[in-house]
Amino acid sequence: MTVTDARGRPDHRAPAFVRDRLTTTAYGGLAVYAYLLYALGPLLPLLRRDLHLSYAMMSLHSTAFAAGAMLTNLFFRRIRRRLDHRPLFWSALVALAVGALLLATGLSAAATIGAAAVGGVGGSLLQTTALAVLAEHHGAHDSLRARALVEANAAASVSALTAPLVISGLEGAGASWTWCLLVPALAAGAMYLAFRNEPLQPRVAPAAVAADAGEHARLPIVFWLRATLCGSVVGFEFCLAYYASPQLTNSAGLTVGQSAAALALFYGGELAGRLAGSRLTADSRPGRTAPVLVAAALAVAAGGFLMLWLAASPWPALLGLALSGLGVANLFPLTLSLAVSAAPGRTDQATARVQLLVSTCIMLAPLLLGALSDRLGVRSAFGLAGCLLPLAALLLATQRRHAAAVRQHQGTVAQQPATDASSGVTTHVDRR
């Protein structure tokens, strides 16, 4: 049935966006995950200092975190067939908290790398489950799904902004930075007390139900282009998250503690960008609006990155860091929404595949930067992270051309006159 407005014309506006308990629970889980994920950026240089690690060894922690995430997403569909969203969500939250506590108490690189892997398994399972729940629950309209994902990342940005402030505050007070890793356990306990009875059963959009029979079909090419785009922008984001602090120390003259605190500007830029993104996506059509927003965000991120990379004094570098955060803020949720929209009815499968590519990029990009930093210096290696932005722009243009070609083909097929057999109309036959 087509909904019409007061004048009898088709009404294509999205229904109202509702933040119910399920939405709030998913937002909260993503916020806890983001705290630990983004704490690694300012935390790892301090861990390197305390354990006397090389840059490559420091990067192995982020690699282990991402490897745990890759392992989870490889088997997510099998796990999902056996368990509902609710037990997956809470067990993942517990694993994340345990990984954080092990990271705080580890006394050697082997112990802390193992702890990072545990946190990666729990964090990835938590993120994939929460994003799949949100994408399904708000999947009745593309703009609702995009808004839910952007708002989820805005909630994550709040906790991401908190992480460097907590770490720098502990350092300034003369306390150990390891106390910051108690936060995920405390937050998990508080969430369980508040939301333990939430069944986490999303509404399933009618279109998704109709397409469910094609769950085992191949995902289309446009999905893989958009998923690779999502992976490339996230790889760039985590190059900044993990190596902006060493870049500020080596090129802008800040101390290790000051550089860790300065990452709050990056996360603050992300928060501002995601709050603005929530408004921009409220009444948008992601199939058309999202590519424009992604292109604009890539331009802002590129400008901020160049300022950060080329700056030789603190203030231009700090401004570039904030602009970089503003630019990358909505790249992940918008490109994820684009990818999921290319696989209707297969939200769990599409989300897991995107997360697998994202985890691969998070694993490889900082590790490569760490190895190159030991050989070429931080500044030269950091400049190579900027190569991910032209790659993302190329993928964006390619997927737009491919999607346009698919729409044109579908329109041509739809306009072809139906034959008597396919139309269901029986031609009159003169039997006289």
Secondary structure by P-SEA (a helix, b strand, c coil): ccccccccccccccccccccaaaaaaaaaaaaaaaaaaaaaaaaaaaaaaacccccccaaaaaaaaaaaaaaaaaaaaaaacccaaaaaaaaaaaaaaaaaaaaacccaaaaaaaaaaaaaaaaaaaaaaaaaaaaaacccaaaaaaaaaaaaaaaaaaaaaaaaaaaaaaaaccccccccaaaaaaaaaaaaccccccccccccaaaaaacccccccccaaaaaaaaaaaaaaaaaaaaaccaaaaaaccccccaaaaaaaaaaaaaaaaaaaaaaaaaacccccccaaaaaaaaaaaaaaaaaaaaaaccccaaaaaaaaaaaaaaccaaaaaaaaaaaaccccaaaaaaaaaaaaaaaaacaaaaaaaaaacccaaaaaaacaaaaaaaaaaaaaaaaaaaaaaaaaaaaaaccccccccccccccccc
